[in-house]
Amino acid sequence: MGLLAILVLAAMAQVSYCGGAAIDYGKALSKSILFLEAQRSGVLPGDQRVSWRANSGLLDGKANGVDLTGGYYDAGDNVKFGLPMAFTVTMMSWSVLEYGEQMGAAGELGHAMEAIKWGTDYFVKAHPEPNVLYGEVGDGDTDHNCWQRPEDMTTSRQAYRLDTQHPGSDLAGETAAAMAAASLVFRRSNPGYASQLLQHSKQLFDFADKYRGRYDASIPVARNYYGSVSGYGDELLWAAAWLFHATSDGQYLDYLANHADALGGTGWSTSEFGWDIKYPGVQVLAAKILLQGKAGAHAAVLRRYRQRADFFACSCLGKQGGSGDVQRTPGGLLYHQKWNNLQFVTSASFLLVAYSDSLVSAGQGAATKVQCSSGAAAPSELMAFAKSQVDYILGSNPRGTSYMVGYGNVYPREAHHRGASIVSVKSNPAFVSCHDGYSSWYGRKGSNPNLLDGAIVGGPDEHDNFSDERNNYEQTEATTYNSAPFMGVLARLAAGHGGGGRFGRSLSDDLATAAVERDNKTSILPAADEEDKHASPIAIEQKATRSWTEKGQTYRRYVATVTNRSPNKTAHELHIGIAKLYGPVWGLDKARYGYVLRGAAAASVPAGGSVVFVYVHAAPPANVWVTGYKLV
């Protein structure tokens, strides 16, 4: 480990001082897990610590002839959405797998494992047959027309399911990933339960792969709330990667490698990681396999995955030379969108920390640095930047506001949350109707009557501004998937120096580090000729074709040609990223992850084919790059 890495890690003591205020990562860790208890549905256990909550959703699934009690409400509403719930459980499990020892030292490992099991117990119920998965209970439309405590719910509790006639590869794949990851968490403490989870995971993966389709086409009521914009390719790869880690069965590594092009694993370069888009997570997991010397015959493909993992890290660090760098607020926070931006900050922080520790564990030298367009980045840079994001969330920011409820002196008091904003049913059991909730509680000024301890809210805007108002749901609503990855980062930072991740490593791995480094020094990074061979088949060429002056400004018309250089494969679902564009563009449509080619005929680019788009502005050429594609 280099001197810089040692100095950075040594600085990460359990208590960090930022702007004169102490940041206690261990305390924040405890609170982050506590928040999950406020989101529980079903019959609450005797050791429930969030005392203002009570039993709810006790008839869930009854109309469908299945018991669907339990699980989690996703945010400030009372719907159980399967996709974000499964992602939450996957990320809680990954957090424990990487940093369970650190959680144990903080006295929180038991609570973290209970939080995971609360989710997996529900998934076992929701998967009553190999090719059946219940993916939602309740619906957002009726729920959002009502402001009630979960204990008083009068809204629809209809359950929606996937089956062979109504597939949902994304939801089934994410649930398979969650159960595979959780099986590793319980492998030693509860091997029978771990085996049960793994069996469910395998069945769900087979179901997802054999009967392909987007879940929001089968469960359309989910589309306006948790629509599957990225499709299902990322979840299939994500599930395969987790199943390989859980089983060491080569068929899953084969799947990850053999479907890398067709499902987008090596085609997507994105700076977002969350409940919809899993590609960066897949790429970091694949890089871990490579760095641990377990790639076998698939090393070349896993190196391509690792290049995409590097892109994610570099875009967060701002070292992509403008082609994909994530915007930052003046205070230094990663900024993607105005609605719940912090979901992407917590997930990115976790990936950066986990990837950094994997690189450190692999040894030293160029092979264990992140390769960016603006130069290599050491693992310590990833760790330090992740820490800066955590510190910002916990109060080291221009406002001096902690965006974790209950942490610090200044934090959100009016979280957009039904249960927290209405007096506890234990304090006042009088029924609160939908209308009464809105008229008496939603618009009420002042702090919520119940503390939503540990919740990570949506966070500030692009100027570091934040308005703590209950109706400002874009900034004050908290979600389970904001907190799940944050648990792992907080555990890592609480441990300080020497708190590196353990996932995928054993004592024998540590003893063999030198041998792995020696044997794989040339295989972790591609040789120059191999790098050329596996360069992106999608090329973009820009040319200024016309210029004119108007009102003292010189405008230029640019034509960008996008070419598929693959000799025999068609590029599907091509996404383009554009930065520093100051005028109109023709031939592209704005999409969730960049731009897409306009028109059905342009949706695919055949081998050797090209398409063009045009833009005009009074500036040099915009930064244009490929965000993602699938090659079939």
Residue, then its C-alpha position, 0 to 999 in steps of 0.5 A: m500500500g502506498l504512502l498516500a493510501i496509508l495517510v488517507l486511511a489513517a485519517m479516517a478515524q471513527v470520528s471525523y472533524c469537518g467544519g468544526a463539527a464532529i462526524d461520528y460514523g458509528k452513530a450514523l451507522s446505527k441510525s441508518i439501520l434503525f430507519l429500516e425498522a420504521q419501514r416494516s410492514g406486517v406483524l412487528p417483532g417484540d424487539q421492534r425499536v421504532s416504538w411509534r410504529a404498529n402492525s400494518g398490512l395484515l391482509d396483504g395477499k389474502a385476496n390472492g390466496v397467498d400470505l404477503t404480509g411483511g416486507y418494506y414500504d419503499a418510502g413515505d407511502n404505503v406501497k410495497f414495490g418489489l423492484p426497489m425492495a429487492f435492490t434494498v435487500t441486495m445492497m444491505s447484503w453486499s454491505v454486510l458481506e463487505y463490512g460485516e466485521q466492522m458492523g460487528a465491532a460497532g455492535e450493529l451486525g445483528h441489526a443489519m442481518e435482521a433487516i435483511k431477513w425481514g426482506t428475504d422472509y417476504f420474498v420467500k412468501a412472494h415466490p410460491e412457485p418456481n415461475v411465479l413472483y408477486g411483485e407489488v402490493g397496493d398501487g401508487d395511484t390510490d395510495h398517493n390520493c391518500w395520506q394515512r398511517p400504514e396502520d389505518m390503510t383503507t387503500s387498495r391492497q391488490a397484489y400483482r404477480l409475474d408468471t410465464q404469461h406475464p414475465g418480468s426479467d428485471l424484477a425476477g432478476e433483482t429478487a434472485a440477486a437479493m436472495a443469492a447475496a443474502s444466502l451468503v450473509f446467512r451461510r454460517s449463522n443459519p445454513g438451512y435458511a441460506s440454502q432455502l434462499l439460494q434455491h429460490s434465487k436459482q429458480l428466479f434466475d431461470f424464470a427471469d432468463k427463460y421468460r424474458g420481458r420488462y416487469d412494468a409491462s406485466i405490472p403496468v401500475a408500477r410504471n409511473y413509480y418504478g418503471s424499468v427504463s434500463g430494461y432487464g439486461d442489467e438485472l440478468l447479469w447482476a443476478a448471474a454475478w451474485l449467483f456465481h459469488a454465492t455458488s462458485d458454479g462456473q455456469y453463472l460466470d459463463y453467463l456473465a461472460n457470454h452475455a456481456d455484449a448482448l445484455g449490455g454489460t460491457g457496452w454500458s458506461t454510466s455514472e448512475f447506479g440505483w434501483d433501475i440501473k445495475y450496470p456499474g454494480v455488475q461491472v464492479l462485481a466482475a472486476k472483483i472476480l478478476l482482481q481475485g484471480k478467479a476469472g479463468a478463461h473469461a479474463a479478457v471479457l472481465r477486463r472489459y467489464r473492469q474498464r466500465a467499472d473504471f469509467f464509473a469511478c472516473s466519472c464520479l472523480g471528475k477525471q473523464g475529461g468532460s465525457g461523462d463527468v458527474q456534475r457537482t454542486p458548489g459544495g462538492l456533492l455529486y448531482h444527477q437530478k432534482w428528485n431524490n438525488l442522494q440515492f445516487v450519492t449513497s450508492a456511488s459512495f458504496l461502489l467507490v469504497a468497495y472497489s477501492d478496497s478490492l484494488v488495495s487487496a489485489g496488491q500494488g502497481a499500475a494494475t490496481k489503479v483506476q484508468c481514467s481519461s485524465g490519468a490514473a487514480a489510486p484507490s485512495e482517491l476513490m476512498a477519499f472522494a467517497k468520504s467527502q460525499v458521506d461527510y457532506i450528507l452528514g453535515s459538512n456542507p454549505r448549509g451545515t445541514s445533516y440530510m440524515v434525520g435525527y443526526g446532528n443538530v440541524y436536520p430535516r424535521e418535516a420528512h415527507h412520510r405518512g407514518a412519521s407525519i401523523v400522530s402515532v396510533k399508539s398515542n392516539p388510536a383514533f382512525v385517520s381517514c385519507h381526507d383527514g390525513y391531508s387536511s389535518w396532518y399533511g399541511r401542518k406546519g412544524s416538525n413531524p410528531n414521530l422522528l424518522d430516525g436515520a432516514i436519508v432524505g432526497g437532499p439539496d438541489e444543484h445549488d446546495n439549497f434545501s427546503d425542509e417542507r413536507n410537501n417538498y417530496e423531491q427533497t424531503e422524502a426518504t427511501t430504503y434504497n438511499s440507506a441500504p448502501f449507506m450502511g456499508v460505507l458508514a461501517r467502512l469509515a467507522a473502522g478507519h485504517g485497516g477496515g477494508g472489505r472482506f467479501g470474496r476473500s478468506l485467510s488463504d486468499d490473504l496469504a496468497t496475495a503475493a502469488v495472485e499479484r505475481d500470476n495476474k499482473t499481466s492479466i488484470l489490465p489488457a495489453a495494448d493490442e488486446e485493448d485495441k481489439h476490445a475497443s468500443p465498436i461504436a465510433i463517433e465522428q464530429k464535423a462542423t459543416r457550416s458557420w454563420t454570424e448572428k448578433g455578434q455570435t458565431y454559430r456552427r452546425y455540427v454533424a455527428t456520425v455514429t458508426n457500428r464498426s462491429p463486423n457482424k453484430t447489430a447495436h441495439e438500444l444505443h444511448i449517447g451522452i452529450a455535455k457542453l451542448y448549448g443549442p438544439v439537436w436534431g435526430l436524437d430524443k432525450a431519454r433517462y440515460g442520455y439521448v437515443l436515436r430518433g425513430a424506430a428505424a434508427a433504434s438499431v444500427p447494423a454491422g458497418g452501418s451509420v446514423v447521424f444527428v445534427y446540433v447547432h450552437a455558438a461554441p466548440p464541438a460538444n463532448v459526445w460519447v457512447t453511454g450504452y448499447k447492446l451488441v447482438 
